[in-house]
Amino acid sequence: MALRAALRSKCGLSGLLSQLSSRSSHARVCVSPVLVAQQRNNSTSSKVKVEFDQSTGVAVMHMQSPPVNSLSLDFLTEFCINVEKLEMDKTCRGLIITSSQPKVFSAGLDIMEMYGKSPERCGEFWRAVQEMWLKLYSSDMVTIAAINGSSPAGGCLMSLTCDYRIMADNPRYSIGLNETQLGIVAPFWFKDTMVNTVGHRTTELALELGLLYSPSEALKIGLVDLLVPEDEVLTTATKTMTKWLAIPDHARQITKSMMRKPTIDKLTSKREADIQNFVSFITKDSIQKSLRMYLEMLKKRRG
């Protein structure tokens, strides 16, 4: 497969925040470290549910990690394992990602994975974030984000990795890379993914101001591709997938690789440095203080 082959020589995990900052071939099998961590989830409830229709070759992945599908290390590990299994199944041609949680697609990175943790744990967490991005952005499958709720920060990133984004037309929902509002800097590969989607100037404004867009605003700038009534998001994604799968796989995959490989290569060549940048940034006293203040604010809101 096109993208799979392009990344074959760089299999493995990788390196949020620039200053805050596999597959198999017929000859060689490269096992992702994320599979080694599979035992981590054996004693916990499933955070994702996959429904695969062999008659259509389409899988639907439901994120179901209450309350808001936060991207914790455990969640990311389970998520990546499931994506890898689908990728290895030659009969699976398309993947729809959606949420089982009300009013939210994903709230993004789990702040508790970045607060009060050891450098080693922070590095492990960041590798898993990188792995999620790499697996989705380089996937040979057609990927559609069925965004049935708000999708800030890492949730927005997840949707940006997909080939097509369909969002519920509900003005109460929002989407965007709003890291700066938390005192965090989106790393270069977050930035590159958004630039590839909406252009340089729009991305510059969005990232510097930490903007969150309503569905209609997101559609206007090209952050999402289609708005539909909330109860039609998944059915529309299924219908849209049929159109994408009508294109010969090899032609679509080669074209996708041509468009995305430079961005992927940029990260894979700087993985370890990016991990170290993230760890050194997130463990700074000033950043830990900002995260503590944000958590205290959330606690007061809930109280």
Phi, psi and chi 1 to 4 in degrees:
 res  aa     phi    psi   chi1   chi2   chi3   chi4
   1 MET       -  150.1  -62.4  -72.1 -171.4      -
   2 ALA   -61.0  -59.0      -      -      -      -
   3 LEU   -69.7  -35.7  -79.4  171.6      -      -
   4 ARG   -60.3  -43.5 -168.6  172.9  -58.6  159.8
   5 ALA   -66.7  -38.3      -      -      -      -
   6 ALA   -62.6  -31.8      -      -      -      -
   7 LEU   -99.8   -1.8  -67.6  179.2      -      -
   8 ARG   -57.1  -38.5 -168.9  158.5   52.2 -143.4
   9 SER   -78.1   -3.7   64.1      -      -      -
  10 LYS  -125.0   32.6  -62.3  176.1 -179.6  176.5
  11 CYS   -64.1  145.9 -177.8      -      -      -
  12 GLY   137.4 -174.9      -      -      -      -
  13 LEU   -99.5  172.7  -61.0  178.1      -      -
  14 SER  -143.8 -174.1   83.9      -      -      -
  15 GLY   -85.0      -      -      -      -      -
  16 LEU       -   63.6  176.1  -76.6      -      -
  17 LEU   157.0  105.6  -36.8  169.2      -      -
  18 SER   -53.9  -48.3  -86.7      -      -      -
  19 GLN  -111.8  -26.1  -58.0 -166.9   -6.9      -
  20 LEU   -84.1   11.0  153.9   80.6      -      -
  21 SER   -55.1      - -144.8      -      -      -
  22 SER       -  152.3  -17.6      -      -      -
  23 ARG  -144.1 -161.2  -62.8 -165.0 -156.0  -96.9
  24 SER  -118.5  149.5   59.7      -      -      -
  25 SER  -113.5  174.4   66.6      -      -      -
  26 HIS   -69.5  -23.1  -65.4  -63.4      -      -
  27 ALA   -94.7  -25.7      -      -      -      -
  28 ARG  -148.5  139.1  175.7  170.8   66.3   93.1
  29 VAL  -107.5  128.3  174.9      -      -      -
  30 CYS  -113.2  112.6 -173.4      -      -      -
  31 VAL   -91.9  125.6 -179.7      -      -      -
  32 SER   -70.9  136.8  166.8      -      -      -
  33 PRO   -57.6  -20.8  -25.4   35.0      -      -
  34 VAL   -64.5  -27.5   76.3      -      -      -
  35 LEU   -69.1  -30.4  -67.7  177.5      -      -
  36 VAL   -61.9  -29.1  177.3      -      -      -
  37 ALA   -86.9    7.6      -      -      -      -
  38 GLN   -60.0  -34.1 -175.3  164.8    5.9      -
  39 GLN   -61.4  -21.6  -70.1 -176.9  -22.5      -
  40 ARG   -55.5  -33.3 -179.5 -163.8  -51.1  -78.8
  41 ASN   -97.5   -1.9  -64.0  -49.5      -      -
  42 ASN   -63.3  -27.5  -73.0  -13.4      -      -
  43 SER  -100.3    5.3   62.4      -      -      -
  44 THR  -116.3  161.3   61.0      -      -      -
  45 SER   -70.7  151.9   59.3      -      -      -
  46 SER   -64.7  131.5  177.2      -      -      -
  47 LYS   -96.6  -11.4  -61.3 -179.8 -174.7  -60.3
  48 VAL  -136.7  147.8  -62.0      -      -      -
  49 LYS  -123.8  128.5  179.1  179.0   71.4  173.7
  50 VAL  -112.1  128.1  177.2      -      -      -
  51 GLU  -115.8  114.7  -62.3  172.5  -25.2      -
  52 PHE  -112.8  119.6  178.1   38.5      -      -
  53 ASP   -96.2  102.9 -173.7  -20.4      -      -
  54 GLN   -66.2  -23.5  -69.0 -175.9  -40.1      -
  55 SER   -71.3  -28.1   66.6      -      -      -
  56 THR  -106.7  -17.0   62.4      -      -      -
  57 GLY    75.1   21.1      -      -      -      -
  58 VAL  -117.1  131.7  177.2      -      -      -
  59 ALA  -109.0  144.1      -      -      -      -
  60 VAL  -115.9  122.5  178.5      -      -      -
  61 MET  -104.3  117.2 -177.9  177.7  -70.2      -
  62 HIS   -99.4  116.3  -58.2  -94.5      -      -
  63 MET   -77.4  127.6  -63.3 -177.3  -73.3      -
  64 GLN  -141.0   58.0   52.6  178.3   27.9      -
  65 SER  -115.7   93.6 -177.8      -      -      -
  66 PRO   -61.8  151.2  -19.0   32.1      -      -
  67 PRO   -90.9  -18.3   32.1  -35.5      -      -
  68 VAL  -135.6   22.4  -69.0      -      -      -
  69 ASN    53.4   44.2  -68.0  -32.6      -      -
  70 SER   -63.5  143.9  -67.3      -      -      -
  71 LEU   -86.6   81.2  -53.8 -177.5      -      -
  72 SER   -85.1  171.1   65.1      -      -      -
  73 LEU   -61.2  -44.0  179.1   55.7      -      -
  74 ASP   -63.3  -43.4  -76.1  -15.1      -      -
  75 PHE   -61.6  -48.1  176.5   92.2      -      -
  76 LEU   -62.8  -38.8  -70.1  165.7      -      -
  77 THR   -61.6  -48.8  -59.8      -      -      -
  78 GLU   -64.9  -40.9 -175.5  177.4  -18.3      -
  79 PHE   -59.6  -48.4 -176.8   92.9      -      -
  80 CYS   -66.4  -37.7  -70.7      -      -      -
  81 ILE   -59.5  -44.3  -71.8  168.9      -      -
  82 ASN   -67.8  -39.5  -80.9  -80.3      -      -
  83 VAL   -63.9  -41.7  172.2      -      -      -
  84 GLU   -64.2  -40.5 -173.7  162.5  -44.6      -
  85 LYS   -61.0  -43.4  -73.5  178.5  178.8  178.0
  86 LEU   -65.9  -40.3  -66.0  171.6      -      -
  87 GLU   -62.0  -36.8 -163.7   78.9   56.6      -
  88 MET   -77.1  -17.2  -66.6  172.5   67.2      -
  89 ASP   -85.4  106.9 -173.4  -19.6      -      -
  90 LYS   -63.5  -17.3  -60.8  -62.4 -167.3  -64.5
  91 THR   -83.1  -10.9   66.1      -      -      -
  92 CYS   -92.6  115.1 -175.0      -      -      -
  93 ARG  -108.0  -19.7  -59.6  174.9   60.3 -149.1
  94 GLY  -141.7  148.0      -      -      -      -
  95 LEU  -133.7  125.8  171.2   62.7      -      -
  96 ILE  -107.3  127.3  -62.4  170.8      -      -
  97 ILE  -109.6  127.9  -58.0  173.2      -      -
  98 THR  -147.1 -177.7 -166.7      -      -      -
  99 SER  -120.7  142.4  170.5      -      -      -
 100 SER   -94.9   -6.2  -66.2      -      -      -
 101 GLN   -88.4  138.0  -58.7  -54.3  122.4      -
 102 PRO   -67.3  135.8   25.4  -34.4      -      -
 103 LYS    71.2    3.2  -57.6  178.9 -178.2  179.9
 104 VAL  -143.7  135.7   63.9      -      -      -
 105 PHE   -81.6  -64.8  179.6   72.9      -      -
 106 SER  -156.5  136.1  169.1      -      -      -
 107 ALA   -81.1   -0.4      -      -      -      -
 108 GLY    95.1 -161.5      -      -      -      -
 109 LEU   -58.9  139.1  -57.5 -177.1      -      -
 110 ASP   -74.8  111.6 -171.0  -20.0      -      -
 111 ILE   -59.6  -30.6  -66.6  178.9      -      -
 112 MET   -66.5  -16.9  -65.2  -52.0  -61.4      -
 113 GLU   -78.7  -12.2  -67.2  -73.8    2.4      -
 114 MET  -113.2   -8.6  -62.3 -179.6  -80.1      -
 115 TYR  -107.8  123.9  177.4   67.8      -      -
 116 GLY    69.1   23.5      -      -      -      -
 117 LYS  -106.1  156.9  -65.3  -64.7 -170.9  -66.8
 118 SER   -70.6  158.0   68.3      -      -      -
 119 PRO   -56.8  -36.7  -27.8   36.5      -      -
 120 GLU   -64.4  -43.2  -67.2   75.0   19.6      -
 121 ARG   -66.3  -39.9  171.4   73.3 -179.4 -157.9
 122 CYS   -62.9  -39.9  -70.3      -      -      -
 123 GLY   -65.3  -40.8      -      -      -      -
 124 GLU   -63.5  -42.3 -174.8 -178.1    4.4      -
 125 PHE   -61.6  -44.2  169.3   64.3      -      -
 126 TRP   -66.3  -34.7 -160.0 -120.7      -      -
 127 ARG   -60.1  -39.4  -74.4 -177.2 -176.7  -86.4
 128 ALA   -68.7  -37.1      -      -      -      -
 129 VAL   -62.6  -45.0  177.7      -      -      -
 130 GLN   -60.6  -41.1  -59.4  -75.8   21.8      -
 131 GLU   -63.8  -41.2 -176.4   74.0   -4.3      -
 132 MET   -57.9  -48.0  177.9  -87.7  -70.7      -
 133 TRP   -62.9  -46.7 -177.9   85.4      -      -
 134 LEU   -63.2  -42.7  -75.1  166.3      -      -
 135 LYS   -64.5  -42.0  -75.2 -166.9  178.0  -57.2
 136 LEU   -77.9  -43.5  -70.2  178.3      -      -
 137 TYR   -68.3  -26.5 -153.8   58.2      -      -
 138 SER  -102.6    5.9   68.2      -      -      -
 139 SER   -62.9  138.6  176.9      -      -      -
 140 ASP   -76.5  -18.0  -78.3  -25.1      -      -
 141 MET   -73.6  156.1  -61.7  179.7  -70.8      -
 142 VAL   -74.0  127.8  175.0      -      -      -
 143 THR  -119.6  129.5   53.2      -      -      -
 144 ILE  -126.7  128.7  -64.7  178.5      -      -
 145 ALA   -91.8  117.7      -      -      -      -
 146 ALA   -98.6   88.6      -      -      -      -
 147 ILE   -86.5   96.8  -51.7  166.8      -      -
 148 ASN  -103.8   31.4   52.4  -14.7      -      -
 149 GLY   178.5 -173.9      -      -      -      -
 150 SER   -65.2  149.8  -71.4      -      -      -
 151 SER  -147.1   70.2 -170.2      -      -      -
 152 PRO   -82.8  161.8   32.9  -36.8      -      -
 153 ALA    49.8 -120.2      -      -      -      -
 154 GLY   -60.9  -27.2      -      -      -      -
 155 GLY   -67.1  -38.1      -      -      -      -
 156 CYS   -65.1  -43.3  177.5      -      -      -
 157 LEU   -58.0  -45.6 -179.9   74.1      -      -
 158 MET   -57.0  -44.4  179.6 -174.7  -73.0      -
 159 SER   -68.0  -33.6   68.7      -      -      -
 160 LEU   -66.8  -24.5  -75.8  172.4      -      -
 161 THR   -71.8  -18.2   65.0      -      -      -
 162 CYS   -79.2  161.4  -65.7      -      -      -
 163 ASP   -72.5  -27.5  -63.6  -60.0      -      -
 164 TYR  -152.2  142.7 -160.4   78.1      -      -
 165 ARG  -125.8  123.6  -75.6  163.0  -67.9  -76.5
 166 ILE  -117.6  126.1  -59.7  169.6      -      -
 167 MET  -122.6  147.4 -171.3  171.1 -173.7      -
 168 ALA   -66.0  132.8      -      -      -      -
 169 ASP   -84.5   73.7 -169.6    6.0      -      -
 170 ASN  -129.4  114.4 -174.1  -29.8      -      -
 171 PRO   -62.9  -13.7   22.8  -33.8      -      -
 172 ARG   -77.0  -16.2  -65.9  175.8  -61.6  172.9
 173 TYR   -90.7  156.5  -62.6  158.2      -      -
 174 SER  -143.9  161.5   60.4      -      -      -
 175 ILE  -151.3  143.8 -175.7  170.5      -      -
 176 GLY   159.1  165.9      -      -      -      -
 177 LEU   -95.1   93.8  -63.4  178.1      -      -
 178 ASN  -105.0   27.4   62.4  -39.6      -      -
 179 GLU   -55.1  -37.4  -79.9   78.1    2.4      -
 180 THR   -62.8  -24.1   52.7      -      -      -
 181 GLN   -65.0  -20.7  -67.5 -169.3   26.4      -
 182 LEU  -100.4    6.5  -80.9   67.9      -      -
 183 GLY    79.0   18.7      -      -      -      -
 184 ILE  -111.7  148.9  -67.2  175.0      -      -
 185 VAL  -107.3  124.7 -179.6      -      -      -
 186 ALA   -64.6  132.5      -      -      -      -
 187 PRO   -72.0  171.9   28.5  -35.1      -      -
 188 PHE   -60.2  -31.6   69.3   87.7      -      -
 189 TRP   -80.5  -24.8   45.6  -77.7      -      -
 190 PHE   -62.6  -50.1  -80.9   47.2      -      -
 191 LYS   -58.7  -47.6  178.7  -94.4  -66.0  179.7
 192 ASP   -61.3  -39.7  -70.2  -14.4      -      -
 193 THR   -63.5  -40.4  -51.9      -      -      -
 194 MET   -73.0  -39.2 -168.2  166.5 -173.7      -
 195 VAL   -58.6  -42.5  167.6      -      -      -
 196 ASN   -62.3  -20.9  -68.0  -12.2      -      -
 197 THR   -97.8  -45.6  -54.3      -      -      -
 198 VAL  -121.2   -3.1  -58.5      -      -      -
 199 GLY    97.5  166.1      -      -      -      -
 200 HIS   -69.9  -51.0 -170.6  -80.3      -      -
 201 ARG   -66.5  -42.2  179.8   54.3  176.9  161.8
 202 THR   -62.2  -40.0  -62.4      -      -      -
 203 THR   -66.0  -40.9  -61.6      -      -      -
 204 GLU   -58.6  -47.2 -174.3  175.3   28.0      -
 205 LEU   -64.7  -44.2  -68.6  171.7      -      -
 206 ALA   -62.0  -44.0      -      -      -      -
 207 LEU   -76.5  -41.1  -64.6 -172.5      -      -
 208 GLU   -65.7  -37.5  -72.1 -167.7   30.4      -
 209 LEU   -93.2   -6.1  -63.1  173.5      -      -
 210 GLY    60.6   45.4      -      -      -      -
 211 LEU   -73.5  139.9  -62.2  178.9      -      -
 212 LEU  -112.7  130.2  -72.0  172.2      -      -
 213 TYR  -105.2  142.2  -62.4   91.5      -      -
 214 SER   -69.5  163.4   68.0      -      -      -
 215 PRO   -53.2  -43.8  -30.4   37.8      -      -
 216 SER   -66.5  -37.9   60.6      -      -      -
 217 GLU   -67.1  -40.2  -67.8  168.5  -23.7      -
 218 ALA   -63.3  -38.2      -      -      -      -
 219 LEU   -66.1  -40.0  179.9   65.1      -      -
 220 LYS   -62.7  -38.7 -175.8  176.1 -179.3  179.4
 221 ILE   -91.2   -3.8   66.0  169.8      -      -
 222 GLY    88.1   12.8      -      -      -      -
 223 LEU   -70.4  -32.3 -168.6   58.7      -      -
 224 VAL  -123.5  160.8  -60.5      -      -      -
 225 ASP  -101.8  -21.7  -60.7  -63.6      -      -
 226 LEU  -157.3  140.0 -176.0   65.5      -      -
 227 LEU  -113.0  137.2  -61.2 -177.5      -      -
 228 VAL  -141.3  162.1  -63.3      -      -      -
 229 PRO   -54.9  148.5  -27.6   36.8      -      -
 230 GLU   -55.8  -37.4 -168.0  164.7  -12.7      -
 231 ASP   -80.6    3.4   60.1   -6.2      -      -
 232 GLU  -116.2    5.8  -63.1  177.9   16.3      -
 233 VAL   -61.6  -50.7  171.6      -      -      -
 234 LEU   -70.5  -40.8 -170.4   53.5      -      -
 235 THR   -66.1  -36.9   55.6      -      -      -
 236 THR   -67.2  -39.1  -56.9      -      -      -
 237 ALA   -61.3  -40.0      -      -      -      -
 238 THR   -64.6  -43.2  -58.2      -      -      -
 239 LYS   -66.1  -41.2  -67.3  176.7 -177.4  177.3
 240 THR   -64.2  -37.9  -58.1      -      -      -
 241 MET   -58.6  -37.8  179.7   65.7   75.7      -
 242 THR   -58.4  -39.6  -58.5      -      -      -
 243 LYS   -66.1  -42.5  -63.3  178.6 -178.4  178.1
 244 TRP   -65.8  -39.3  -80.6   76.6      -      -
 245 LEU   -74.3   -9.6  -66.1 -177.9      -      -
 246 ALA   -74.3  -16.6      -      -      -      -
 247 ILE   -82.7  134.0  -54.8  -60.2      -      -
 248 PRO   -53.7  131.1  -27.3   35.6      -      -
 249 ASP   -54.5  -46.7  -76.2  -16.0      -      -
 250 HIS   -62.7  -40.1   70.1  -78.3      -      -
 251 ALA   -67.9  -42.6      -      -      -      -
 252 ARG   -66.2  -42.9  178.7 -172.1   53.2   76.2
 253 GLN   -65.6  -41.8  -69.5  163.2   -2.7      -
 254 ILE   -64.8  -40.1  -68.5  171.2      -      -
 255 THR   -65.6  -42.6  -57.9      -      -      -
 256 LYS   -61.6  -42.0 -177.1  175.1 -178.5  177.6
 257 SER   -62.6  -42.3  177.6      -      -      -
 258 MET   -59.5  -38.5  177.2  174.9   62.0      -
 259 MET   -77.4  -34.8  -63.0  -61.7  -63.7      -
 260 ARG  -106.1  -20.9  -63.2 -171.5  174.2 -165.0
 261 LYS   -57.4  -42.0 -170.9  174.8 -176.7  -62.9
 262 PRO   -58.3  -38.1  -26.9   36.9      -      -
 263 THR   -69.1  -39.8  -54.0      -      -      -
 264 ILE   -65.8  -45.5  -66.5  166.3      -      -
 265 ASP   -61.3  -34.6  -72.2  -11.2      -      -
 266 LYS   -61.9  -40.3 -174.8  176.2  176.9 -178.8
 267 LEU   -74.5  -46.1  173.8   59.4      -      -
 268 THR   -62.5  -26.1   55.3      -      -      -
 269 SER   -81.2  -11.6   67.3      -      -      -
 270 LYS  -127.2   20.8  -59.7  178.0  179.9  179.5
 271 ARG   -55.8  -57.9  -77.6 -178.9  175.3  179.8
 272 GLU   -63.0  -39.8  -65.5  -55.1  -42.5      -
 273 ALA   -63.2  -37.9      -      -      -      -
 274 ASP   -68.1  -37.5 -172.2   53.9      -      -
 275 ILE   -62.4  -45.3  -66.8  172.1      -      -
 276 GLN   -64.3  -38.3  -67.8  -55.4  -46.2      -
 277 ASN   -61.0  -44.2  -74.4  -19.6      -      -
 278 PHE   -62.8  -48.8  169.1   76.0      -      -
 279 VAL   -61.8  -45.2  172.1      -      -      -
 280 SER   -66.1  -34.0   63.4      -      -      -
 281 PHE   -73.7  -50.2 -175.3   94.7      -      -
 282 ILE   -70.8  -22.0 -153.9   67.7      -      -
 283 THR   -91.6    0.1   54.1      -      -      -
 284 LYS   -62.4  144.8  -72.7 -178.5  177.5  178.5
 285 ASP   -58.3  -40.7  -70.5  -17.4      -      -
 286 SER   -65.4  -37.5   59.5      -      -      -
 287 ILE   -73.4  -40.5  -58.3  -56.2      -      -
 288 GLN   -61.2  -36.8  -71.7  -67.7  -59.5      -
 289 LYS   -64.8  -42.8 -178.8  179.2  178.5 -179.8
 290 SER   -62.1  -42.4  -66.6      -      -      -
 291 LEU   -65.9  -38.6  -66.3  176.3      -      -
 292 ARG   -63.6  -42.1 -178.0  174.8   68.7 -109.8
 293 MET   -64.2  -39.0  -68.3  172.6   63.0      -
 294 TYR   -66.2  -41.1 -178.6   74.0      -      -
 295 LEU   -65.7  -38.1  -71.9  169.2      -      -
 296 GLU   -65.9  -36.9  -71.0  172.9   -7.4      -
 297 MET   -64.3  -41.8 -180.0 -172.2   70.8      -
 298 LEU   -64.1  -39.4  -70.0  178.9      -      -
 299 LYS   -63.5  -40.4 -172.6  176.5 -179.4  179.9
 300 LYS   -65.4  -39.3  -70.3  179.6 -179.4  178.2
 301 ARG   -60.3  -43.4  -76.9 -177.1 -177.4  176.7
 302 ARG   -71.1  -30.0  -69.0  166.1 -176.4  160.7
 303 GLY   -72.0      -      -      -      -      -
